[in-house]
Amino acid sequence: MKGTPSMGTKKRRILHGYCRRCGHKSYNLITHVCAHCGYGRSRRLK
Ligand SMILES: [Zn+2]
């Protein structure tokens, strides 16, 4: 492949876990918001 960025060695961090509400693996473990159903979006209590 030509044009491969030098920063291509960045590790694949685990960003998404399984959402407790919809069950999709779209629950962002950092922002605690599910990208699929929006779980954790409204009440941003930490
Ligand atoms: Zn969800």
mmCIF file of the protein (N, C-alpha, C, O) and its ligand, coordinates in Angstrom:
data_MODEL
# 
_entry.id   MODEL 
# 
loop_
_entity.id 
_entity.type 
_entity.pdbx_number_of_molecules 
1 polymer     1 
2 non-polymer 1 
# 
_entity_poly.entity_id                      1 
_entity_poly.type                           'polypeptide(L)' 
_entity_poly.nstd_linkage                   no 
_entity_poly.nstd_monomer                   no 
_entity_poly.pdbx_seq_one_letter_code       MKGTPSMGTKKRRILHGYCRRCGHKSYNLITHVCAHCGYGRSRRLK 
_entity_poly.pdbx_seq_one_letter_code_can   MKGTPSMGTKKRRILHGYCRRCGHKSYNLITHVCAHCGYGRSRRLK 
_entity_poly.pdbx_strand_id                 A 
# 
loop_
_entity_poly_seq.entity_id 
_entity_poly_seq.num 
_entity_poly_seq.mon_id 
_entity_poly_seq.hetero 
1 1  MET n 
1 2  LYS n 
1 3  GLY n 
1 4  THR n 
1 5  PRO n 
1 6  SER n 
1 7  MET n 
1 8  GLY n 
1 9  THR n 
1 10 LYS n 
1 11 LYS n 
1 12 ARG n 
1 13 ARG n 
1 14 ILE n 
1 15 LEU n 
1 16 HIS n 
1 17 GLY n 
1 18 TYR n 
1 19 CYS n 
1 20 ARG n 
1 21 ARG n 
1 22 CYS n 
1 23 GLY n 
1 24 HIS n 
1 25 LYS n 
1 26 SER n 
1 27 TYR n 
1 28 ASN n 
1 29 LEU n 
1 30 ILE n 
1 31 THR n 
1 32 HIS n 
1 33 VAL n 
1 34 CYS n 
1 35 ALA n 
1 36 HIS n 
1 37 CYS n 
1 38 GLY n 
1 39 TYR n 
1 40 GLY n 
1 41 ARG n 
1 42 SER n 
1 43 ARG n 
1 44 ARG n 
1 45 LEU n 
1 46 LYS n 
# 
loop_
_struct_asym.id 
_struct_asym.entity_id 
A 1 
B 2 
# 
loop_
_chem_comp.id 
_chem_comp.type 
_chem_comp.mon_nstd_flag 
ALA 'L-peptide linking' y 
ARG 'L-peptide linking' y 
ASN 'L-peptide linking' y 
CYS 'L-peptide linking' y 
GLY 'peptide linking'   y 
HIS 'L-peptide linking' y 
ILE 'L-peptide linking' y 
LEU 'L-peptide linking' y 
LYS 'L-peptide linking' y 
MET 'L-peptide linking' y 
PRO 'L-peptide linking' y 
SER 'L-peptide linking' y 
THR 'L-peptide linking' y 
TYR 'L-peptide linking' y 
VAL 'L-peptide linking' y 
ZN  non-polymer         . 
# 
_pdbx_entity_nonpoly.entity_id   2 
_pdbx_entity_nonpoly.name        ? 
_pdbx_entity_nonpoly.comp_id     ZN 
# 
_pdbx_nonpoly_scheme.asym_id         B 
_pdbx_nonpoly_scheme.entity_id       2 
_pdbx_nonpoly_scheme.mon_id          ZN 
_pdbx_nonpoly_scheme.ndb_seq_num     1 
_pdbx_nonpoly_scheme.pdb_seq_num     101 
_pdbx_nonpoly_scheme.auth_seq_num    101 
_pdbx_nonpoly_scheme.pdb_mon_id      ZN 
_pdbx_nonpoly_scheme.auth_mon_id     ZN 
_pdbx_nonpoly_scheme.pdb_strand_id   A 
_pdbx_nonpoly_scheme.pdb_ins_code    . 
# 
loop_
_atom_site.group_PDB 
_atom_site.id 
_atom_site.type_symbol 
_atom_site.label_atom_id 
_atom_site.label_alt_id 
_atom_site.label_comp_id 
_atom_site.label_asym_id 
_atom_site.label_entity_id 
_atom_site.label_seq_id 
_atom_site.pdbx_PDB_ins_code 
_atom_site.Cartn_x 
_atom_site.Cartn_y 
_atom_site.Cartn_z 
_atom_site.occupancy 
_atom_site.B_iso_or_equiv 
_atom_site.pdbx_formal_charge 
_atom_site.auth_seq_id 
_atom_site.auth_comp_id 
_atom_site.auth_asym_id 
_atom_site.auth_atom_id 
_atom_site.pdbx_PDB_model_num 
ATOM   1   N  N  . MET A 1 1  ? 0.841   -1.197 0.000  1.00 0.00 ? 1   MET A N  1 
ATOM   2   C  CA . MET A 1 1  ? 0.000   0.000  0.000  1.00 0.00 ? 1   MET A CA 1 
ATOM   3   C  C  . MET A 1 1  ? 0.879   1.251  0.000  1.00 0.00 ? 1   MET A C  1 
ATOM   4   O  O  . MET A 1 1  ? 1.819   1.381  0.784  1.00 0.00 ? 1   MET A O  1 
ATOM   5   N  N  . LYS A 1 2  ? 0.550   2.126  -0.871 1.00 0.00 ? 2   LYS A N  1 
ATOM   6   C  CA . LYS A 1 2  ? 1.311   3.366  -0.935 1.00 0.00 ? 2   LYS A CA 1 
ATOM   7   C  C  . LYS A 1 2  ? 0.560   4.471  -0.192 1.00 0.00 ? 2   LYS A C  1 
ATOM   8   O  O  . LYS A 1 2  ? -0.668  4.548  -0.227 1.00 0.00 ? 2   LYS A O  1 
ATOM   9   N  N  . GLY A 1 3  ? 1.317   5.301  0.464  1.00 0.00 ? 3   GLY A N  1 
ATOM   10  C  CA . GLY A 1 3  ? 0.692   6.402  1.191  1.00 0.00 ? 3   GLY A CA 1 
ATOM   11  C  C  . GLY A 1 3  ? 0.237   6.010  2.572  1.00 0.00 ? 3   GLY A C  1 
ATOM   12  O  O  . GLY A 1 3  ? -0.686  6.611  3.122  1.00 0.00 ? 3   GLY A O  1 
ATOM   13  N  N  . THR A 1 4  ? 0.871   5.013  3.134  1.00 0.00 ? 4   THR A N  1 
ATOM   14  C  CA . THR A 1 4  ? 0.498   4.618  4.485  1.00 0.00 ? 4   THR A CA 1 
ATOM   15  C  C  . THR A 1 4  ? 1.025   5.645  5.491  1.00 0.00 ? 4   THR A C  1 
ATOM   16  O  O  . THR A 1 4  ? 2.216   5.957  5.492  1.00 0.00 ? 4   THR A O  1 
ATOM   17  N  N  . PRO A 1 5  ? 0.184   6.146  6.306  1.00 0.00 ? 5   PRO A N  1 
ATOM   18  C  CA . PRO A 1 5  ? 0.620   7.138  7.305  1.00 0.00 ? 5   PRO A CA 1 
ATOM   19  C  C  . PRO A 1 5  ? 1.584   6.533  8.309  1.00 0.00 ? 5   PRO A C  1 
ATOM   20  O  O  . PRO A 1 5  ? 1.483   5.357  8.659  1.00 0.00 ? 5   PRO A O  1 
ATOM   21  N  N  . SER A 1 6  ? 2.500   7.337  8.758  1.00 0.00 ? 6   SER A N  1 
ATOM   22  C  CA . SER A 1 6  ? 3.504   6.859  9.703  1.00 0.00 ? 6   SER A CA 1 
ATOM   23  C  C  . SER A 1 6  ? 2.894   6.572  11.059 1.00 0.00 ? 6   SER A C  1 
ATOM   24  O  O  . SER A 1 6  ? 3.464   5.858  11.885 1.00 0.00 ? 6   SER A O  1 
ATOM   25  N  N  . MET A 1 7  ? 1.737   7.136  11.264 1.00 0.00 ? 7   MET A N  1 
ATOM   26  C  CA . MET A 1 7  ? 1.100   6.939  12.566 1.00 0.00 ? 7   MET A CA 1 
ATOM   27  C  C  . MET A 1 7  ? 0.189   5.716  12.566 1.00 0.00 ? 7   MET A C  1 
ATOM   28  O  O  . MET A 1 7  ? -0.719  5.591  13.388 1.00 0.00 ? 7   MET A O  1 
ATOM   29  N  N  . GLY A 1 8  ? 0.450   4.852  11.654 1.00 0.00 ? 8   GLY A N  1 
ATOM   30  C  CA . GLY A 1 8  ? -0.423  3.700  11.535 1.00 0.00 ? 8   GLY A CA 1 
ATOM   31  C  C  . GLY A 1 8  ? -0.209  2.651  12.608 1.00 0.00 ? 8   GLY A C  1 
ATOM   32  O  O  . GLY A 1 8  ? -0.904  1.636  12.642 1.00 0.00 ? 8   GLY A O  1 
ATOM   33  N  N  . THR A 1 9  ? 0.744   2.893  13.473 1.00 0.00 ? 9   THR A N  1 
ATOM   34  C  CA . THR A 1 9  ? 1.033   1.894  14.493 1.00 0.00 ? 9   THR A CA 1 
ATOM   35  C  C  . THR A 1 9  ? 0.273   2.142  15.787 1.00 0.00 ? 9   THR A C  1 
ATOM   36  O  O  . THR A 1 9  ? 0.516   1.493  16.805 1.00 0.00 ? 9   THR A O  1 
ATOM   37  N  N  . LYS A 1 10 ? -0.629  3.071  15.729 1.00 0.00 ? 10  LYS A N  1 
ATOM   38  C  CA . LYS A 1 10 ? -1.350  3.348  16.964 1.00 0.00 ? 10  LYS A CA 1 
ATOM   39  C  C  . LYS A 1 10 ? -2.217  2.156  17.365 1.00 0.00 ? 10  LYS A C  1 
ATOM   40  O  O  . LYS A 1 10 ? -2.881  1.533  16.537 1.00 0.00 ? 10  LYS A O  1 
ATOM   41  N  N  . LYS A 1 11 ? -2.187  1.878  18.599 1.00 0.00 ? 11  LYS A N  1 
ATOM   42  C  CA . LYS A 1 11 ? -2.913  0.708  19.077 1.00 0.00 ? 11  LYS A CA 1 
ATOM   43  C  C  . LYS A 1 11 ? -4.413  0.946  19.025 1.00 0.00 ? 11  LYS A C  1 
ATOM   44  O  O  . LYS A 1 11 ? -4.921  2.057  19.174 1.00 0.00 ? 11  LYS A O  1 
ATOM   45  N  N  . ARG A 1 12 ? -5.058  -0.131 18.812 1.00 0.00 ? 12  ARG A N  1 
ATOM   46  C  CA . ARG A 1 12 ? -6.507  -0.047 18.735 1.00 0.00 ? 12  ARG A CA 1 
ATOM   47  C  C  . ARG A 1 12 ? -7.083  -0.088 20.140 1.00 0.00 ? 12  ARG A C  1 
ATOM   48  O  O  . ARG A 1 12 ? -7.214  -1.152 20.745 1.00 0.00 ? 12  ARG A O  1 
ATOM   49  N  N  . ARG A 1 13 ? -7.408  1.040  20.626 1.00 0.00 ? 13  ARG A N  1 
ATOM   50  C  CA . ARG A 1 13 ? -7.964  1.097  21.969 1.00 0.00 ? 13  ARG A CA 1 
ATOM   51  C  C  . ARG A 1 13 ? -9.401  0.597  21.985 1.00 0.00 ? 13  ARG A C  1 
ATOM   52  O  O  . ARG A 1 13 ? -10.148 0.733  21.015 1.00 0.00 ? 13  ARG A O  1 
ATOM   53  N  N  . ILE A 1 14 ? -9.745  0.035  23.082 1.00 0.00 ? 14  ILE A N  1 
ATOM   54  C  CA . ILE A 1 14 ? -11.116 -0.441 23.217 1.00 0.00 ? 14  ILE A CA 1 
ATOM   55  C  C  . ILE A 1 14 ? -12.007 0.731  23.593 1.00 0.00 ? 14  ILE A C  1 
ATOM   56  O  O  . ILE A 1 14 ? -12.033 1.177  24.740 1.00 0.00 ? 14  ILE A O  1 
ATOM   57  N  N  . LEU A 1 15 ? -12.724 1.209  22.611 1.00 0.00 ? 15  LEU A N  1 
ATOM   58  C  CA . LEU A 1 15 ? -13.564 2.375  22.857 1.00 0.00 ? 15  LEU A CA 1 
ATOM   59  C  C  . LEU A 1 15 ? -14.990 1.978  23.200 1.00 0.00 ? 15  LEU A C  1 
ATOM   60  O  O  . LEU A 1 15 ? -15.656 2.618  24.014 1.00 0.00 ? 15  LEU A O  1 
ATOM   61  N  N  . HIS A 1 16 ? -15.433 0.931  22.576 1.00 0.00 ? 16  HIS A N  1 
ATOM   62  C  CA . HIS A 1 16 ? -16.828 0.590  22.743 1.00 0.00 ? 16  HIS A CA 1 
ATOM   63  C  C  . HIS A 1 16 ? -17.017 -0.764 23.419 1.00 0.00 ? 16  HIS A C  1 
ATOM   64  O  O  . HIS A 1 16 ? -16.382 -1.762 23.079 1.00 0.00 ? 16  HIS A O  1 
ATOM   65  N  N  . GLY A 1 17 ? -17.903 -0.746 24.370 1.00 0.00 ? 17  GLY A N  1 
ATOM   66  C  CA . GLY A 1 17 ? -18.284 -1.993 25.025 1.00 0.00 ? 17  GLY A CA 1 
ATOM   67  C  C  . GLY A 1 17 ? -19.733 -2.284 24.712 1.00 0.00 ? 17  GLY A C  1 
ATOM   68  O  O  . GLY A 1 17 ? -20.375 -1.558 23.953 1.00 0.00 ? 17  GLY A O  1 
ATOM   69  N  N  . TYR A 1 18 ? -20.237 -3.334 25.292 1.00 0.00 ? 18  TYR A N  1 
ATOM   70  C  CA . TYR A 1 18 ? -21.616 -3.696 25.021 1.00 0.00 ? 18  TYR A CA 1 
ATOM   71  C  C  . TYR A 1 18 ? -22.547 -2.837 25.856 1.00 0.00 ? 18  TYR A C  1 
ATOM   72  O  O  . TYR A 1 18 ? -22.406 -2.712 27.073 1.00 0.00 ? 18  TYR A O  1 
ATOM   73  N  N  . CYS A 1 19 ? -23.492 -2.258 25.162 1.00 0.00 ? 19  CYS A N  1 
ATOM   74  C  CA . CYS A 1 19 ? -24.450 -1.387 25.815 1.00 0.00 ? 19  CYS A CA 1 
ATOM   75  C  C  . CYS A 1 19 ? -25.391 -2.209 26.679 1.00 0.00 ? 19  CYS A C  1 
ATOM   76  O  O  . CYS A 1 19 ? -25.810 -3.305 26.307 1.00 0.00 ? 19  CYS A O  1 
ATOM   77  N  N  . ARG A 1 20 ? -25.705 -1.669 27.814 1.00 0.00 ? 20  ARG A N  1 
ATOM   78  C  CA . ARG A 1 20 ? -26.584 -2.399 28.726 1.00 0.00 ? 20  ARG A CA 1 
ATOM   79  C  C  . ARG A 1 20 ? -28.034 -2.294 28.300 1.00 0.00 ? 20  ARG A C  1 
ATOM   80  O  O  . ARG A 1 20 ? -28.875 -3.097 28.703 1.00 0.00 ? 20  ARG A O  1 
ATOM   81  N  N  . ARG A 1 21 ? -28.308 -1.317 27.497 1.00 0.00 ? 21  ARG A N  1 
ATOM   82  C  CA . ARG A 1 21 ? -29.688 -1.103 27.099 1.00 0.00 ? 21  ARG A CA 1 
ATOM   83  C  C  . ARG A 1 21 ? -30.024 -1.809 25.793 1.00 0.00 ? 21  ARG A C  1 
ATOM   84  O  O  . ARG A 1 21 ? -30.986 -2.575 25.726 1.00 0.00 ? 21  ARG A O  1 
ATOM   85  N  N  . CYS A 1 22 ? -29.236 -1.553 24.757 1.00 0.00 ? 22  CYS A N  1 
ATOM   86  C  CA . CYS A 1 22 ? -29.570 -2.125 23.455 1.00 0.00 ? 22  CYS A CA 1 
ATOM   87  C  C  . CYS A 1 22 ? -28.754 -3.370 23.141 1.00 0.00 ? 22  CYS A C  1 
ATOM   88  O  O  . CYS A 1 22 ? -29.115 -4.149 22.260 1.00 0.00 ? 22  CYS A O  1 
ATOM   89  N  N  . GLY A 1 23 ? -27.655 -3.556 23.862 1.00 0.00 ? 23  GLY A N  1 
ATOM   90  C  CA . GLY A 1 23 ? -26.875 -4.763 23.658 1.00 0.00 ? 23  GLY A CA 1 
ATOM   91  C  C  . GLY A 1 23 ? -25.878 -4.654 22.532 1.00 0.00 ? 23  GLY A C  1 
ATOM   92  O  O  . GLY A 1 23 ? -25.118 -5.587 22.274 1.00 0.00 ? 23  GLY A O  1 
ATOM   93  N  N  . HIS A 1 24 ? -25.878 -3.527 21.863 1.00 0.00 ? 24  HIS A N  1 
ATOM   94  C  CA . HIS A 1 24 ? -24.921 -3.345 20.789 1.00 0.00 ? 24  HIS A CA 1 
ATOM   95  C  C  . HIS A 1 24 ? -23.556 -2.974 21.354 1.00 0.00 ? 24  HIS A C  1 
ATOM   96  O  O  . HIS A 1 24 ? -23.431 -2.430 22.451 1.00 0.00 ? 24  HIS A O  1 
ATOM   97  N  N  . LYS A 1 25 ? -22.563 -3.283 20.575 1.00 0.00 ? 25  LYS A N  1 
ATOM   98  C  CA . LYS A 1 25 ? -21.211 -2.937 21.007 1.00 0.00 ? 25  LYS A CA 1 
ATOM   99  C  C  . LYS A 1 25 ? -20.905 -1.516 20.567 1.00 0.00 ? 25  LYS A C  1 
ATOM   100 O  O  . LYS A 1 25 ? -19.979 -1.266 19.795 1.00 0.00 ? 25  LYS A O  1 
ATOM   101 N  N  . SER A 1 26 ? -21.687 -0.618 21.067 1.00 0.00 ? 26  SER A N  1 
ATOM   102 C  CA . SER A 1 26 ? -21.531 0.780  20.678 1.00 0.00 ? 26  SER A CA 1 
ATOM   103 C  C  . SER A 1 26 ? -21.448 1.689  21.884 1.00 0.00 ? 26  SER A C  1 
ATOM   104 O  O  . SER A 1 26 ? -21.524 2.912  21.761 1.00 0.00 ? 26  SER A O  1 
ATOM   105 N  N  . TYR A 1 27 ? -21.292 1.095  23.029 1.00 0.00 ? 27  TYR A N  1 
ATOM   106 C  CA . TYR A 1 27 ? -21.225 1.900  24.244 1.00 0.00 ? 27  TYR A CA 1 
ATOM   107 C  C  . TYR A 1 27 ? -19.809 2.409  24.451 1.00 0.00 ? 27  TYR A C  1 
ATOM   108 O  O  . TYR A 1 27 ? -18.884 1.639  24.711 1.00 0.00 ? 27  TYR A O  1 
ATOM   109 N  N  . ASN A 1 28 ? -19.660 3.710  24.331 1.00 0.00 ? 28  ASN A N  1 
ATOM   110 C  CA . ASN A 1 28 ? -18.344 4.310  24.467 1.00 0.00 ? 28  ASN A CA 1 
ATOM   111 C  C  . ASN A 1 28 ? -17.891 4.272  25.918 1.00 0.00 ? 28  ASN A C  1 
ATOM   112 O  O  . ASN A 1 28 ? -18.554 4.799  26.812 1.00 0.00 ? 28  ASN A O  1 
ATOM   113 N  N  . LEU A 1 29 ? -16.762 3.643  26.124 1.00 0.00 ? 29  LEU A N  1 
ATOM   114 C  CA . LEU A 1 29 ? -16.285 3.460  27.488 1.00 0.00 ? 29  LEU A CA 1 
ATOM   115 C  C  . LEU A 1 29 ? -15.644 4.721  28.042 1.00 0.00 ? 29  LEU A C  1 
ATOM   116 O  O  . LEU A 1 29 ? -15.404 4.829  29.244 1.00 0.00 ? 29  LEU A O  1 
ATOM   117 N  N  . ILE A 1 30 ? -15.375 5.647  27.185 1.00 0.00 ? 30  ILE A N  1 
ATOM   118 C  CA . ILE A 1 30 ? -14.742 6.885  27.635 1.00 0.00 ? 30  ILE A CA 1 
ATOM   119 C  C  . ILE A 1 30 ? -15.784 7.956  27.920 1.00 0.00 ? 30  ILE A C  1 
ATOM   120 O  O  . ILE A 1 30 ? -15.769 8.600  28.969 1.00 0.00 ? 30  ILE A O  1 
ATOM   121 N  N  . THR A 1 31 ? -16.668 8.126  26.982 1.00 0.00 ? 31  THR A N  1 
ATOM   122 C  CA . THR A 1 31 ? -17.704 9.144  27.160 1.00 0.00 ? 31  THR A CA 1 
ATOM   123 C  C  . THR A 1 31 ? -18.946 8.570  27.817 1.00 0.00 ? 31  THR A C  1 
ATOM   124 O  O  . THR A 1 31 ? -19.847 9.304  28.223 1.00 0.00 ? 31  THR A O  1 
ATOM   125 N  N  . HIS A 1 32 ? -18.982 7.241  27.918 1.00 0.00 ? 32  HIS A N  1 
ATOM   126 C  CA . HIS A 1 32 ? -20.116 6.552  28.541 1.00 0.00 ? 32  HIS A CA 1 
ATOM   127 C  C  . HIS A 1 32 ? -21.415 6.886  27.822 1.00 0.00 ? 32  HIS A C  1 
ATOM   128 O  O  . HIS A 1 32 ? -22.452 7.131  28.439 1.00 0.00 ? 32  HIS A O  1 
ATOM   129 N  N  . VAL A 1 33 ? -21.325 6.887  26.542 1.00 0.00 ? 33  VAL A N  1 
ATOM   130 C  CA . VAL A 1 33 ? -22.512 7.142  25.734 1.00 0.00 ? 33  VAL A CA 1 
ATOM   131 C  C  . VAL A 1 33 ? -22.596 6.097  24.633 1.00 0.00 ? 33  VAL A C  1 
ATOM   132 O  O  . VAL A 1 33 ? -21.620 5.840  23.927 1.00 0.00 ? 33  VAL A O  1 
ATOM   133 N  N  . CYS A 1 34 ? -23.740 5.516  24.499 1.00 0.00 ? 34  CYS A N  1 
ATOM   134 C  CA . CYS A 1 34 ? -23.921 4.530  23.452 1.00 0.00 ? 34  CYS A CA 1 
ATOM   135 C  C  . CYS A 1 34 ? -24.183 5.238  22.137 1.00 0.00 ? 34  CYS A C  1 
ATOM   136 O  O  . CYS A 1 34 ? -25.049 6.109  22.040 1.00 0.00 ? 34  CYS A O  1 
ATOM   137 N  N  . ALA A 1 35 ? -23.421 4.849  21.129 1.00 0.00 ? 35  ALA A N  1 
ATOM   138 C  CA . ALA A 1 35 ? -23.566 5.481  19.824 1.00 0.00 ? 35  ALA A CA 1 
ATOM   139 C  C  . ALA A 1 35 ? -24.769 4.928  19.075 1.00 0.00 ? 35  ALA A C  1 
ATOM   140 O  O  . ALA A 1 35 ? -25.182 5.482  18.056 1.00 0.00 ? 35  ALA A O  1 
ATOM   141 N  N  . HIS A 1 36 ? -25.318 3.857  19.571 1.00 0.00 ? 36  HIS A N  1 
ATOM   142 C  CA . HIS A 1 36 ? -26.430 3.222  18.870 1.00 0.00 ? 36  HIS A CA 1 
ATOM   143 C  C  . HIS A 1 36 ? -27.769 3.751  19.377 1.00 0.00 ? 36  HIS A C  1 
ATOM   144 O  O  . HIS A 1 36 ? -28.589 4.240  18.600 1.00 0.00 ? 36  HIS A O  1 
ATOM   145 N  N  . CYS A 1 37 ? -27.975 3.650  20.664 1.00 0.00 ? 37  CYS A N  1 
ATOM   146 C  CA . CYS A 1 37 ? -29.273 4.052  21.194 1.00 0.00 ? 37  CYS A CA 1 
ATOM   147 C  C  . CYS A 1 37 ? -29.181 5.349  21.991 1.00 0.00 ? 37  CYS A C  1 
ATOM   148 O  O  . CYS A 1 37 ? -30.201 5.931  22.358 1.00 0.00 ? 37  CYS A O  1 
ATOM   149 N  N  . GLY A 1 38 ? -27.980 5.789  22.250 1.00 0.00 ? 38  GLY A N  1 
ATOM   150 C  CA . GLY A 1 38 ? -27.829 7.045  22.971 1.00 0.00 ? 38  GLY A CA 1 
ATOM   151 C  C  . GLY A 1 38 ? -27.903 6.875  24.466 1.00 0.00 ? 38  GLY A C  1 
ATOM   152 O  O  . GLY A 1 38 ? -28.164 7.829  25.199 1.00 0.00 ? 38  GLY A O  1 
ATOM   153 N  N  . TYR A 1 39 ? -27.676 5.679  24.911 1.00 0.00 ? 39  TYR A N  1 
ATOM   154 C  CA . TYR A 1 39 ? -27.727 5.415  26.345 1.00 0.00 ? 39  TYR A CA 1 
ATOM   155 C  C  . TYR A 1 39 ? -26.607 6.171  27.070 1.00 0.00 ? 39  TYR A C  1 
ATOM   156 O  O  . TYR A 1 39 ? -25.442 6.118  26.676 1.00 0.00 ? 39  TYR A O  1 
ATOM   157 N  N  . GLY A 1 40 ? -26.988 6.863  28.120 1.00 0.00 ? 40  GLY A N  1 
ATOM   158 C  CA . GLY A 1 40 ? -26.002 7.624  28.876 1.00 0.00 ? 40  GLY A CA 1 
ATOM   159 C  C  . GLY A 1 40 ? -25.810 9.024  28.344 1.00 0.00 ? 40  GLY A C  1 
ATOM   160 O  O  . GLY A 1 40 ? -24.933 9.767  28.787 1.00 0.00 ? 40  GLY A O  1 
ATOM   161 N  N  . ARG A 1 41 ? -26.641 9.366  27.391 1.00 0.00 ? 41  ARG A N  1 
ATOM   162 C  CA . ARG A 1 41 ? -26.484 10.679 26.787 1.00 0.00 ? 41  ARG A CA 1 
ATOM   163 C  C  . ARG A 1 41 ? -27.188 11.742 27.623 1.00 0.00 ? 41  ARG A C  1 
ATOM   164 O  O  . ARG A 1 41 ? -26.649 12.820 27.875 1.00 0.00 ? 41  ARG A O  1 
ATOM   165 N  N  . SER A 1 42 ? -28.369 11.419 28.034 1.00 0.00 ? 42  SER A N  1 
ATOM   166 C  CA . SER A 1 42 ? -29.173 12.386 28.745 1.00 0.00 ? 42  SER A CA 1 
ATOM   167 C  C  . SER A 1 42 ? -28.588 12.691 30.124 1.00 0.00 ? 42  SER A C  1 
ATOM   168 O  O  . SER A 1 42 ? -28.101 13.793 30.379 1.00 0.00 ? 42  SER A O  1 
ATOM   169 N  N  . ARG A 1 43 ? -28.645 11.732 30.971 1.00 0.00 ? 43  ARG A N  1 
ATOM   170 C  CA . ARG A 1 43 ? -28.115 11.975 32.310 1.00 0.00 ? 43  ARG A CA 1 
ATOM   171 C  C  . ARG A 1 43 ? -26.607 11.744 32.302 1.00 0.00 ? 43  ARG A C  1 
ATOM   172 O  O  . ARG A 1 43 ? -26.123 10.616 32.214 1.00 0.00 ? 43  ARG A O  1 
ATOM   173 N  N  . ARG A 1 44 ? -25.916 12.819 32.394 1.00 0.00 ? 44  ARG A N  1 
ATOM   174 C  CA . ARG A 1 44 ? -24.465 12.736 32.312 1.00 0.00 ? 44  ARG A CA 1 
ATOM   175 C  C  . ARG A 1 44 ? -23.880 12.750 33.714 1.00 0.00 ? 44  ARG A C  1 
ATOM   176 O  O  . ARG A 1 44 ? -22.924 13.476 33.985 1.00 0.00 ? 44  ARG A O  1 
ATOM   177 N  N  . LEU A 1 45 ? -24.423 11.989 34.562 1.00 0.00 ? 45  LEU A N  1 
ATOM   178 C  CA . LEU A 1 45 ? -23.934 11.943 35.932 1.00 0.00 ? 45  LEU A CA 1 
ATOM   179 C  C  . LEU A 1 45 ? -22.717 11.028 36.011 1.00 0.00 ? 45  LEU A C  1 
ATOM   180 O  O  . LEU A 1 45 ? -22.660 9.961  35.398 1.00 0.00 ? 45  LEU A O  1 
ATOM   181 N  N  . LYS A 1 46 ? -21.809 11.467 36.746 1.00 0.00 ? 46  LYS A N  1 
ATOM   182 C  CA . LYS A 1 46 ? -20.624 10.627 36.884 1.00 0.00 ? 46  LYS A CA 1 
ATOM   183 C  C  . LYS A 1 46 ? -20.313 10.420 38.348 1.00 0.00 ? 46  LYS A C  1 
ATOM   184 O  O  . LYS A 1 46 ? -19.345 9.736  38.683 1.00 0.00 ? 46  LYS A O  1 
HETATM 185 ZN ZN . ZN  B 2 .  ? -27.138 1.279  23.345 1.00 0.00 2 101 ZN  A ZN 1 
# 
